[in-house]
Amino acid sequence: MAKNNINIQIVWGVVLVLAGIGVFFRIPQVMPKIQKIEHFSSAIFLIRFCFYFLGVLLIGGGAKKIYDNYQKNKN
């Protein structure tokens, strides 16, 4: 893989990690609005779990991408 592509992948990994962190900051602001919707109020635990799981996946995927491409960049 070209060195330029590796750097782009590292930047993309950083963007994914930042998006995951943003999800964690946004959840407390959005959940009260979702709880007000009568249709979703019974499944609020599942919705909250899915949001947090999405944040974890974004952070984990971005961290893996950064780590893998950083190792390639060092070699």
N, CA, C and O atoms as a Maestro MAE file, in Angstrom:
{
 s_m_m2io_version
 :::
 2.0.0
}

f_m_ct {
 s_m_title
 :::
 protein
 m_atom[300] {
  # First column is atom index #
  i_m_mmod_type
  r_m_x_coord
  r_m_y_coord
  r_m_z_coord
  i_m_residue_number
  s_m_chain_name
  s_m_pdb_residue_name
  s_m_pdb_atom_name
  i_m_atomic_number
  :::
  1 25 0.856 -1.171 0.000 1 A "MET " " N  " 7
  2 3 0.000 0.000 0.000 1 A "MET " " CA " 6
  3 2 0.902 1.235 0.000 1 A "MET " " C  " 6
  4 15 1.914 1.271 0.701 1 A "MET " " O  " 8
  5 25 0.540 2.219 -0.770 2 A "ALA " " N  " 7
  6 3 1.346 3.433 -0.849 2 A "ALA " " CA " 6
  7 2 1.315 4.171 0.483 2 A "ALA " " C  " 6
  8 15 0.340 4.097 1.230 2 A "ALA " " O  " 8
  9 25 2.387 4.876 0.760 3 A "LYS " " N  " 7
  10 3 2.502 5.600 2.027 3 A "LYS " " CA " 6
  11 2 1.394 6.647 2.172 3 A "LYS " " C  " 6
  12 15 0.910 6.901 3.275 3 A "LYS " " O  " 8
  13 25 0.997 7.253 1.043 4 A "ASN " " N  " 7
  14 3 -0.069 8.247 1.081 4 A "ASN " " CA " 6
  15 2 -1.392 7.605 1.508 4 A "ASN " " C  " 6
  16 15 -2.139 8.192 2.291 4 A "ASN " " O  " 8
  17 25 -1.685 6.402 0.997 5 A "ASN " " N  " 7
  18 3 -2.918 5.698 1.378 5 A "ASN " " CA " 6
  19 2 -2.901 5.310 2.848 5 A "ASN " " C  " 6
  20 15 -3.941 5.345 3.507 5 A "ASN " " O  " 8
  21 25 -1.742 4.942 3.369 6 A "ILE " " N  " 7
  22 3 -1.646 4.591 4.784 6 A "ILE " " CA " 6
  23 2 -1.956 5.809 5.646 6 A "ILE " " C  " 6
  24 15 -2.649 5.698 6.657 6 A "ILE " " O  " 8
  25 25 -1.445 6.963 5.250 7 A "ASN " " N  " 7
  26 3 -1.723 8.187 6.008 7 A "ASN " " CA " 6
  27 2 -3.204 8.544 5.950 7 A "ASN " " C  " 6
  28 15 -3.776 8.998 6.941 7 A "ASN " " O  " 8
  29 25 -3.819 8.340 4.798 8 A "ILE " " N  " 7
  30 3 -5.261 8.601 4.675 8 A "ILE " " CA " 6
  31 2 -6.043 7.661 5.588 8 A "ILE " " C  " 6
  32 15 -7.006 8.081 6.229 8 A "ILE " " O  " 8
  33 25 -5.639 6.393 5.654 9 A "GLN " " N  " 7
  34 3 -6.317 5.427 6.517 9 A "GLN " " CA " 6
  35 2 -6.154 5.791 7.995 9 A "GLN " " C  " 6
  36 15 -7.078 5.603 8.786 9 A "GLN " " O  " 8
  37 25 -4.993 6.305 8.363 10 A "ILE " " N  " 7
  38 3 -4.782 6.736 9.753 10 A "ILE " " CA " 6
  39 2 -5.697 7.907 10.076 10 A "ILE " " C  " 6
  40 15 -6.305 7.948 11.145 10 A "ILE " " O  " 8
  41 25 -5.796 8.864 9.151 11 A "VAL " " N  " 7
  42 3 -6.695 10.011 9.362 11 A "VAL " " CA " 6
  43 2 -8.141 9.534 9.457 11 A "VAL " " C  " 6
  44 15 -8.903 10.031 10.285 11 A "VAL " " O  " 8
  45 25 -8.523 8.577 8.618 12 A "TRP " " N  " 7
  46 3 -9.880 8.033 8.665 12 A "TRP " " CA " 6
  47 2 -10.143 7.340 10.011 12 A "TRP " " C  " 6
  48 15 -11.242 7.439 10.555 12 A "TRP " " O  " 8
  49 25 -9.144 6.649 10.537 13 A "GLY " " N  " 7
  50 3 -9.278 6.030 11.852 13 A "GLY " " CA " 6
  51 2 -9.485 7.062 12.944 13 A "GLY " " C  " 6
  52 15 -10.286 6.853 13.855 13 A "GLY " " O  " 8
  53 25 -8.769 8.176 12.859 14 A "VAL " " N  " 7
  54 3 -8.936 9.253 13.835 14 A "VAL " " CA " 6
  55 2 -10.345 9.834 13.741 14 A "VAL " " C  " 6
  56 15 -10.963 10.139 14.762 14 A "VAL " " O  " 8
  57 25 -10.850 9.985 12.523 15 A "VAL " " N  " 7
  58 3 -12.213 10.496 12.337 15 A "VAL " " CA " 6
  59 2 -13.230 9.541 12.958 15 A "VAL " " C  " 6
  60 15 -14.193 9.983 13.585 15 A "VAL " " O  " 8
  61 25 -13.023 8.237 12.788 16 A "LEU " " N  " 7
  62 3 -13.938 7.262 13.388 16 A "LEU " " CA " 6
  63 2 -13.922 7.332 14.910 16 A "LEU " " C  " 6
  64 15 -14.974 7.266 15.546 16 A "LEU " " O  " 8
  65 25 -12.738 7.466 15.494 17 A "VAL " " N  " 7
  66 3 -12.635 7.567 16.955 17 A "VAL " " CA " 6
  67 2 -13.334 8.833 17.437 17 A "VAL " " C  " 6
  68 15 -14.061 8.797 18.429 17 A "VAL " " O  " 8
  69 25 -13.123 9.942 16.750 18 A "LEU " " N  " 7
  70 3 -13.778 11.190 17.148 18 A "LEU " " CA " 6
  71 2 -15.292 11.107 17.006 18 A "LEU " " C  " 6
  72 15 -16.022 11.660 17.828 18 A "LEU " " O  " 8
  73 25 -15.770 10.423 15.973 19 A "ALA " " N  " 7
  74 3 -17.221 10.234 15.815 19 A "ALA " " CA " 6
  75 2 -17.780 9.395 16.954 19 A "ALA " " C  " 6
  76 15 -18.867 9.679 17.458 19 A "ALA " " O  " 8
  77 25 -17.043 8.358 17.365 20 A "GLY " " N  " 7
  78 3 -17.486 7.535 18.490 20 A "GLY " " CA " 6
  79 2 -17.544 8.324 19.786 20 A "GLY " " C  " 6
  80 15 -18.479 8.175 20.573 20 A "GLY " " O  " 8
  81 25 -16.540 9.166 20.007 21 A "ILE " " N  " 7
  82 3 -16.549 10.019 21.204 21 A "ILE " " CA " 6
  83 2 -17.714 10.997 21.134 21 A "ILE " " C  " 6
  84 15 -18.360 11.275 22.145 21 A "ILE " " O  " 8
  85 25 -17.982 11.519 19.935 22 A "GLY " " N  " 7
  86 3 -19.117 12.424 19.761 22 A "GLY " " CA " 6
  87 2 -20.444 11.769 20.074 22 A "GLY " " C  " 6
  88 15 -21.349 12.415 20.601 22 A "GLY " " O  " 8
  89 25 -20.569 10.490 19.754 23 A "VAL " " N  " 7
  90 3 -21.801 9.758 20.078 23 A "VAL " " CA " 6
  91 2 -22.018 9.734 21.584 23 A "VAL " " C  " 6
  92 15 -23.137 9.927 22.061 23 A "VAL " " O  " 8
  93 25 -20.932 9.494 22.340 24 A "PHE " " N  " 7
  94 3 -21.063 9.448 23.800 24 A "PHE " " CA " 6
  95 2 -21.464 10.798 24.382 24 A "PHE " " C  " 6
  96 15 -22.189 10.843 25.375 24 A "PHE " " O  " 8
  97 25 -21.014 11.889 23.792 25 A "PHE " " N  " 7
  98 3 -21.401 13.208 24.277 25 A "PHE " " CA " 6
  99 2 -22.818 13.576 23.855 25 A "PHE " " C  " 6
  100 15 -23.488 14.348 24.540 25 A "PHE " " O  " 8
  101 25 -23.271 13.038 22.750 26 A "ARG " " N  " 7
  102 3 -24.581 13.398 22.216 26 A "ARG " " CA " 6
  103 2 -25.730 12.596 22.847 26 A "ARG " " C  " 6
  104 15 -26.860 13.084 22.891 26 A "ARG " " O  " 8
  105 25 -25.468 11.406 23.323 27 A "ILE " " N  " 7
  106 3 -26.528 10.539 23.854 27 A "ILE " " CA " 6
  107 2 -27.321 11.208 24.987 27 A "ILE " " C  " 6
  108 15 -28.551 11.182 24.942 27 A "ILE " " O  " 8
  109 25 -26.677 11.806 25.999 28 A "PRO " " N  " 7
  110 3 -27.476 12.419 27.074 28 A "PRO " " CA " 6
  111 2 -28.369 13.566 26.597 28 A "PRO " " C  " 6
  112 15 -29.379 13.867 27.233 28 A "PRO " " O  " 8
  113 25 -28.009 14.202 25.496 29 A "GLN " " N  " 7
  114 3 -28.838 15.293 24.976 29 A "GLN " " CA " 6
  115 2 -30.029 14.768 24.173 29 A "GLN " " C  " 6
  116 15 -31.084 15.402 24.145 29 A "GLN " " O  " 8
  117 25 -29.869 13.636 23.532 30 A "VAL " " N  " 7
  118 3 -30.902 13.114 22.640 30 A "VAL " " CA " 6
  119 2 -31.907 12.222 23.365 30 A "VAL " " C  " 6
  120 15 -33.077 12.179 22.986 30 A "VAL " " O  " 8
  121 25 -31.472 11.520 24.387 31 A "MET " " N  " 7
  122 3 -32.349 10.548 25.047 31 A "MET " " CA " 6
  123 2 -33.624 11.172 25.629 31 A "MET " " C  " 6
  124 15 -34.685 10.564 25.494 31 A "MET " " O  " 8
  125 25 -33.582 12.342 26.265 32 A "PRO " " N  " 7
  126 3 -34.857 12.916 26.742 32 A "PRO " " CA " 6
  127 2 -35.844 13.192 25.603 32 A "PRO " " C  " 6
  128 15 -37.053 13.049 25.784 32 A "PRO " " O  " 8
  129 25 -35.341 13.583 24.448 33 A "LYS " " N  " 7
  130 3 -36.228 13.827 23.303 33 A "LYS " " CA " 6
  131 2 -36.835 12.521 22.799 33 A "LYS " " C  " 6
  132 15 -37.998 12.486 22.396 33 A "LYS " " O  " 8
  133 25 -36.057 11.463 22.821 34 A "ILE " " N  " 7
  134 3 -36.563 10.165 22.360 34 A "ILE " " CA " 6
  135 2 -37.573 9.614 23.365 34 A "ILE " " C  " 6
  136 15 -38.556 8.987 22.971 34 A "ILE " " O  " 8
  137 25 -37.339 9.842 24.664 35 A "GLN " " N  " 7
  138 3 -38.267 9.348 25.685 35 A "GLN " " CA " 6
  139 2 -39.633 10.020 25.575 35 A "GLN " " C  " 6
  140 15 -40.644 9.437 25.966 35 A "GLN " " O  " 8
  141 25 -39.667 11.227 25.051 36 A "LYS " " N  " 7
  142 3 -40.940 11.932 24.896 36 A "LYS " " CA " 6
  143 2 -41.811 11.315 23.809 36 A "LYS " " C  " 6
  144 15 -43.029 11.493 23.812 36 A "LYS " " O  " 8
  145 25 -41.200 10.599 22.889 37 A "ILE " " N  " 7
  146 3 -41.968 9.946 21.825 37 A "ILE " " CA " 6
  147 2 -42.605 8.692 22.416 37 A "ILE " " C  " 6
  148 15 -41.907 7.778 22.857 37 A "ILE " " O  " 8
  149 25 -43.901 8.660 22.420 38 A "GLU " " N  " 7
  150 3 -44.651 7.603 23.100 38 A "GLU " " CA " 6
  151 2 -44.335 6.216 22.545 38 A "GLU " " C  " 6
  152 15 -44.287 5.244 23.298 38 A "GLU " " O  " 8
  153 25 -44.124 6.121 21.267 39 A "HIS " " N  " 7
  154 3 -43.860 4.834 20.621 39 A "HIS " " CA " 6
  155 2 -42.537 4.220 21.092 39 A "HIS " " C  " 6
  156 15 -42.432 2.997 21.190 39 A "HIS " " O  " 8
  157 25 -41.533 5.040 21.382 40 A "PHE " " N  " 7
  158 3 -40.212 4.557 21.757 40 A "PHE " " CA " 6
  159 2 -39.997 4.466 23.271 40 A "PHE " " C  " 6
  160 15 -38.977 3.932 23.708 40 A "PHE " " O  " 8
  161 25 -40.905 4.959 24.055 41 A "SER " " N  " 7
  162 3 -40.689 5.005 25.500 41 A "SER " " CA " 6
  163 2 -40.588 3.612 26.129 41 A "SER " " C  " 6
  164 15 -39.926 3.450 27.154 41 A "SER " " O  " 8
  165 25 -41.220 2.626 25.544 42 A "SER " " N  " 7
  166 3 -41.161 1.276 26.118 42 A "SER " " CA " 6
  167 2 -39.841 0.573 25.778 42 A "SER " " C  " 6
  168 15 -39.451 -0.366 26.473 42 A "SER " " O  " 8
  169 25 -39.163 1.004 24.741 43 A "ALA " " N  " 7
  170 3 -37.927 0.348 24.314 43 A "ALA " " CA " 6
  171 2 -36.712 1.240 24.575 43 A "ALA " " C  " 6
  172 15 -35.707 1.138 23.872 43 A "ALA " " O  " 8
  173 25 -36.800 2.099 25.567 44 A "ILE " " N  " 7
  174 3 -35.740 3.078 25.793 44 A "ILE " " CA " 6
  175 2 -34.423 2.413 26.186 44 A "ILE " " C  " 6
  176 15 -33.352 2.910 25.836 44 A "ILE " " O  " 8
  177 25 -34.489 1.294 26.912 45 A "PHE " " N  " 7
  178 3 -33.250 0.604 27.288 45 A "PHE " " CA " 6
  179 2 -32.529 0.076 26.050 45 A "PHE " " C  " 6
  180 15 -31.311 0.206 25.933 45 A "PHE " " O  " 8
  181 25 -33.283 -0.518 25.133 46 A "LEU " " N  " 7
  182 3 -32.695 -1.052 23.909 46 A "LEU " " CA " 6
  183 2 -32.103 0.073 23.047 46 A "LEU " " C  " 6
  184 15 -31.022 -0.082 22.478 46 A "LEU " " O  " 8
  185 25 -32.797 1.176 22.956 47 A "ILE " " N  " 7
  186 3 -32.309 2.311 22.177 47 A "ILE " " CA " 6
  187 2 -31.028 2.867 22.784 47 A "ILE " " C  " 6
  188 15 -30.073 3.160 22.066 47 A "ILE " " O  " 8
  189 25 -31.007 3.009 24.081 48 A "ARG " " N  " 7
  190 3 -29.805 3.513 24.760 48 A "ARG " " CA " 6
  191 2 -28.637 2.547 24.557 48 A "ARG " " C  " 6
  192 15 -27.515 2.975 24.286 48 A "ARG " " O  " 8
  193 25 -28.901 1.239 24.689 49 A "PHE " " N  " 7
  194 3 -27.865 0.237 24.467 49 A "PHE " " CA " 6
  195 2 -27.310 0.322 23.045 49 A "PHE " " C  " 6
  196 15 -26.097 0.266 22.845 49 A "PHE " " O  " 8
  197 25 -28.192 0.458 22.064 50 A "CYS " " N  " 7
  198 3 -27.758 0.526 20.669 50 A "CYS " " CA " 6
  199 2 -26.893 1.757 20.414 50 A "CYS " " C  " 6
  200 15 -25.897 1.668 19.696 50 A "CYS " " O  " 8
  201 25 -27.251 2.888 20.981 51 A "PHE " " N  " 7
  202 3 -26.435 4.098 20.810 51 A "PHE " " CA " 6
  203 2 -25.044 3.918 21.418 51 A "PHE " " C  " 6
  204 15 -24.038 4.252 20.791 51 A "PHE " " O  " 8
  205 25 -24.993 3.391 22.635 52 A "TYR " " N  " 7
  206 3 -23.695 3.189 23.267 52 A "TYR " " CA " 6
  207 2 -22.876 2.126 22.530 52 A "TYR " " C  " 6
  208 15 -21.658 2.256 22.412 52 A "TYR " " O  " 8
  209 25 -23.531 1.088 22.040 53 A "PHE " " N  " 7
  210 3 -22.843 0.056 21.286 53 A "PHE " " CA " 6
  211 2 -22.274 0.622 19.985 53 A "PHE " " C  " 6
  212 15 -21.172 0.259 19.574 53 A "PHE " " O  " 8
  213 25 -23.020 1.502 19.348 54 A "LEU " " N  " 7
  214 3 -22.537 2.174 18.145 54 A "LEU " " CA " 6
  215 2 -21.285 2.992 18.447 54 A "LEU " " C  " 6
  216 15 -20.328 2.972 17.673 54 A "LEU " " O  " 8
  217 25 -21.286 3.713 19.569 55 A "GLY " " N  " 7
  218 3 -20.116 4.484 19.959 55 A "GLY " " CA " 6
  219 2 -18.914 3.604 20.212 55 A "GLY " " C  " 6
  220 15 -17.802 3.938 19.805 55 A "GLY " " O  " 8
  221 25 -19.123 2.485 20.880 56 A "VAL " " N  " 7
  222 3 -18.020 1.554 21.157 56 A "VAL " " CA " 6
  223 2 -17.473 0.974 19.853 56 A "VAL " " C  " 6
  224 15 -16.259 0.859 19.686 56 A "VAL " " O  " 8
  225 25 -18.357 0.610 18.936 57 A "LEU " " N  " 7
  226 3 -17.909 0.068 17.651 57 A "LEU " " CA " 6
  227 2 -17.109 1.097 16.850 57 A "LEU " " C  " 6
  228 15 -16.101 0.756 16.231 57 A "LEU " " O  " 8
  229 25 -17.552 2.342 16.862 58 A "LEU " " N  " 7
  230 3 -16.823 3.385 16.144 58 A "LEU " " CA " 6
  231 2 -15.432 3.593 16.737 58 A "LEU " " C  " 6
  232 15 -14.446 3.683 16.005 58 A "LEU " " O  " 8
  233 25 -15.358 3.667 18.055 59 A "ILE " " N  " 7
  234 3 -14.061 3.873 18.707 59 A "ILE " " CA " 6
  235 2 -13.161 2.662 18.489 59 A "ILE " " C  " 6
  236 15 -11.982 2.816 18.168 59 A "ILE " " O  " 8
  237 25 -13.704 1.466 18.661 60 A "GLY " " N  " 7
  238 3 -12.911 0.253 18.481 60 A "GLY " " CA " 6
  239 2 -12.420 0.086 17.048 60 A "GLY " " C  " 6
  240 15 -11.256 -0.250 16.827 60 A "GLY " " O  " 8
  241 25 -13.291 0.318 16.082 61 A "GLY " " N  " 7
  242 3 -12.905 0.195 14.686 61 A "GLY " " CA " 6
  243 2 -11.872 1.234 14.280 61 A "GLY " " C  " 6
  244 15 -10.927 0.934 13.549 61 A "GLY " " O  " 8
  245 25 -12.061 2.458 14.761 62 A "GLY " " N  " 7
  246 3 -11.090 3.502 14.461 62 A "GLY " " CA " 6
  247 2 -9.745 3.232 15.097 62 A "GLY " " C  " 6
  248 15 -8.705 3.455 14.476 62 A "GLY " " O  " 8
  249 25 -9.754 2.751 16.337 63 A "ALA " " N  " 7
  250 3 -8.494 2.445 17.021 63 A "ALA " " CA " 6
  251 2 -7.768 1.300 16.320 63 A "ALA " " C  " 6
  252 15 -6.545 1.332 16.185 63 A "ALA " " O  " 8
  253 25 -8.510 0.294 15.875 64 A "LYS " " N  " 7
  254 3 -7.884 -0.823 15.154 64 A "LYS " " CA " 6
  255 2 -7.279 -0.331 13.836 64 A "LYS " " C  " 6
  256 15 -6.171 -0.724 13.472 64 A "LYS " " O  " 8
  257 25 -8.003 0.517 13.134 65 A "LYS " " N  " 7
  258 3 -7.509 1.047 11.864 65 A "LYS " " CA " 6
  259 2 -6.247 1.878 12.084 65 A "LYS " " C  " 6
  260 15 -5.293 1.771 11.314 65 A "LYS " " O  " 8
  261 25 -6.235 2.696 13.121 66 A "ILE " " N  " 7
  262 3 -5.049 3.494 13.432 66 A "ILE " " CA " 6
  263 2 -3.880 2.579 13.765 66 A "ILE " " C  " 6
  264 15 -2.779 2.766 13.246 66 A "ILE " " O  " 8
  265 25 -4.105 1.599 14.617 67 A "TYR " " N  " 7
  266 3 -3.029 0.700 15.048 67 A "TYR " " CA " 6
  267 2 -2.452 -0.085 13.873 67 A "TYR " " C  " 6
  268 15 -1.235 -0.139 13.693 67 A "TYR " " O  " 8
  269 25 -3.333 -0.695 13.070 68 A "ASP " " N  " 7
  270 3 -2.869 -1.511 11.942 68 A "ASP " " CA " 6
  271 2 -2.075 -0.685 10.937 68 A "ASP " " C  " 6
  272 15 -1.012 -1.106 10.480 68 A "ASP " " O  " 8
  273 25 -2.590 0.485 10.597 69 A "ASN " " N  " 7
  274 3 -1.912 1.301 9.596 69 A "ASN " " CA " 6
  275 2 -0.669 1.975 10.154 69 A "ASN " " C  " 6
  276 15 0.263 2.263 9.402 69 A "ASN " " O  " 8
  277 25 -0.635 2.227 11.440 70 A "TYR " " N  " 7
  278 3 0.571 2.774 12.045 70 A "TYR " " CA " 6
  279 2 1.693 1.731 12.000 70 A "TYR " " C  " 6
  280 15 2.854 2.063 11.758 70 A "TYR " " O  " 8
  281 25 1.329 0.464 12.236 71 A "GLN " " N  " 7
  282 3 2.323 -0.602 12.157 71 A "GLN " " CA " 6
  283 2 2.870 -0.740 10.732 71 A "GLN " " C  " 6
  284 15 4.068 -0.953 10.543 71 A "GLN " " O  " 8
  285 25 1.991 -0.617 9.733 72 A "LYS " " N  " 7
  286 3 2.420 -0.676 8.338 72 A "LYS " " CA " 6
  287 2 3.324 0.522 8.011 72 A "LYS " " C  " 6
  288 15 4.297 0.393 7.269 72 A "LYS " " O  " 8
  289 25 2.987 1.683 8.576 73 A "ASN " " N  " 7
  290 3 3.743 2.901 8.315 73 A "ASN " " CA " 6
  291 2 5.145 2.815 8.904 73 A "ASN " " C  " 6
  292 15 6.095 3.347 8.330 73 A "ASN " " O  " 8
  293 25 5.280 2.141 10.060 74 A "LYS " " N  " 7
  294 3 6.588 2.002 10.690 74 A "LYS " " CA " 6
  295 2 7.500 1.081 9.881 74 A "LYS " " C  " 6
  296 15 8.710 1.304 9.819 74 A "LYS " " O  " 8
  297 25 6.929 0.056 9.265 75 A "ASN " " N  " 7
  298 3 7.739 -0.913 8.500 75 A "ASN " " CA " 6
  299 2 8.068 -0.399 7.159 75 A "ASN " " C  " 6
  300 15 8.740 -1.080 6.384 75 A "ASN " " O  " 8
  :::
 }
 m_bond[299] {
  # First column is bond index #
  i_m_from
  i_m_to
  i_m_order
  :::
  1 1 2 1
  2 2 3 1
  3 3 4 2
  4 3 5 1
  5 5 6 1
  6 6 7 1
  7 7 8 2
  8 7 9 1
  9 9 10 1
  10 10 11 1
  11 11 12 2
  12 11 13 1
  13 13 14 1
  14 14 15 1
  15 15 16 2
  16 15 17 1
  17 17 18 1
  18 18 19 1
  19 19 20 2
  20 19 21 1
  21 21 22 1
  22 22 23 1
  23 23 24 2
  24 23 25 1
  25 25 26 1
  26 26 27 1
  27 27 28 2
  28 27 29 1
  29 29 30 1
  30 30 31 1
  31 31 32 2
  32 31 33 1
  33 33 34 1
  34 34 35 1
  35 35 36 2
  36 35 37 1
  37 37 38 1
  38 38 39 1
  39 39 40 2
  40 39 41 1
  41 41 42 1
  42 42 43 1
  43 43 44 2
  44 43 45 1
  45 45 46 1
  46 46 47 1
  47 47 48 2
  48 47 49 1
  49 49 50 1
  50 50 51 1
  51 51 52 2
  52 51 53 1
  53 53 54 1
  54 54 55 1
  55 55 56 2
  56 55 57 1
  57 57 58 1
  58 58 59 1
  59 59 60 2
  60 59 61 1
  61 61 62 1
  62 62 63 1
  63 63 64 2
  64 63 65 1
  65 65 66 1
  66 66 67 1
  67 67 68 2
  68 67 69 1
  69 69 70 1
  70 70 71 1
  71 71 72 2
  72 71 73 1
  73 73 74 1
  74 74 75 1
  75 75 76 2
  76 75 77 1
  77 77 78 1
  78 78 79 1
  79 79 80 2
  80 79 81 1
  81 81 82 1
  82 82 83 1
  83 83 84 2
  84 83 85 1
  85 85 86 1
  86 86 87 1
  87 87 88 2
  88 87 89 1
  89 89 90 1
  90 90 91 1
  91 91 92 2
  92 91 93 1
  93 93 94 1
  94 94 95 1
  95 95 96 2
  96 95 97 1
  97 97 98 1
  98 98 99 1
  99 99 100 2
  100 99 101 1
  101 101 102 1
  102 102 103 1
  103 103 104 2
  104 103 105 1
  105 105 106 1
  106 106 107 1
  107 107 108 2
  108 107 109 1
  109 109 110 1
  110 110 111 1
  111 111 112 2
  112 111 113 1
  113 113 114 1
  114 114 115 1
  115 115 116 2
  116 115 117 1
  117 117 118 1
  118 118 119 1
  119 119 120 2
  120 119 121 1
  121 121 122 1
  122 122 123 1
  123 123 124 2
  124 123 125 1
  125 125 126 1
  126 126 127 1
  127 127 128 2
  128 127 129 1
  129 129 130 1
  130 130 131 1
  131 131 132 2
  132 131 133 1
  133 133 134 1
  134 134 135 1
  135 135 136 2
  136 135 137 1
  137 137 138 1
  138 138 139 1
  139 139 140 2
  140 139 141 1
  141 141 142 1
  142 142 143 1
  143 143 144 2
  144 143 145 1
  145 145 146 1
  146 146 147 1
  147 147 148 2
  148 147 149 1
  149 149 150 1
  150 150 151 1
  151 151 152 2
  152 151 153 1
  153 153 154 1
  154 154 155 1
  155 155 156 2
  156 155 157 1
  157 157 158 1
  158 158 159 1
  159 159 160 2
  160 159 161 1
  161 161 162 1
  162 162 163 1
  163 163 164 2
  164 163 165 1
  165 165 166 1
  166 166 167 1
  167 167 168 2
  168 167 169 1
  169 169 170 1
  170 170 171 1
  171 171 172 2
  172 171 173 1
  173 173 174 1
  174 174 175 1
  175 175 176 2
  176 175 177 1
  177 177 178 1
  178 178 179 1
  179 179 180 2
  180 179 181 1
  181 181 182 1
  182 182 183 1
  183 183 184 2
  184 183 185 1
  185 185 186 1
  186 186 187 1
  187 187 188 2
  188 187 189 1
  189 189 190 1
  190 190 191 1
  191 191 192 2
  192 191 193 1
  193 193 194 1
  194 194 195 1
  195 195 196 2
  196 195 197 1
  197 197 198 1
  198 198 199 1
  199 199 200 2
  200 199 201 1
  201 201 202 1
  202 202 203 1
  203 203 204 2
  204 203 205 1
  205 205 206 1
  206 206 207 1
  207 207 208 2
  208 207 209 1
  209 209 210 1
  210 210 211 1
  211 211 212 2
  212 211 213 1
  213 213 214 1
  214 214 215 1
  215 215 216 2
  216 215 217 1
  217 217 218 1
  218 218 219 1
  219 219 220 2
  220 219 221 1
  221 221 222 1
  222 222 223 1
  223 223 224 2
  224 223 225 1
  225 225 226 1
  226 226 227 1
  227 227 228 2
  228 227 229 1
  229 229 230 1
  230 230 231 1
  231 231 232 2
  232 231 233 1
  233 233 234 1
  234 234 235 1
  235 235 236 2
  236 235 237 1
  237 237 238 1
  238 238 239 1
  239 239 240 2
  240 239 241 1
  241 241 242 1
  242 242 243 1
  243 243 244 2
  244 243 245 1
  245 245 246 1
  246 246 247 1
  247 247 248 2
  248 247 249 1
  249 249 250 1
  250 250 251 1
  251 251 252 2
  252 251 253 1
  253 253 254 1
  254 254 255 1
  255 255 256 2
  256 255 257 1
  257 257 258 1
  258 258 259 1
  259 259 260 2
  260 259 261 1
  261 261 262 1
  262 262 263 1
  263 263 264 2
  264 263 265 1
  265 265 266 1
  266 266 267 1
  267 267 268 2
  268 267 269 1
  269 269 270 1
  270 270 271 1
  271 271 272 2
  272 271 273 1
  273 273 274 1
  274 274 275 1
  275 275 276 2
  276 275 277 1
  277 277 278 1
  278 278 279 1
  279 279 280 2
  280 279 281 1
  281 281 282 1
  282 282 283 1
  283 283 284 2
  284 283 285 1
  285 285 286 1
  286 286 287 1
  287 287 288 2
  288 287 289 1
  289 289 290 1
  290 290 291 1
  291 291 292 2
  292 291 293 1
  293 293 294 1
  294 294 295 1
  295 295 296 2
  296 295 297 1
  297 297 298 1
  298 298 299 1
  299 299 300 2
  :::
 }
}
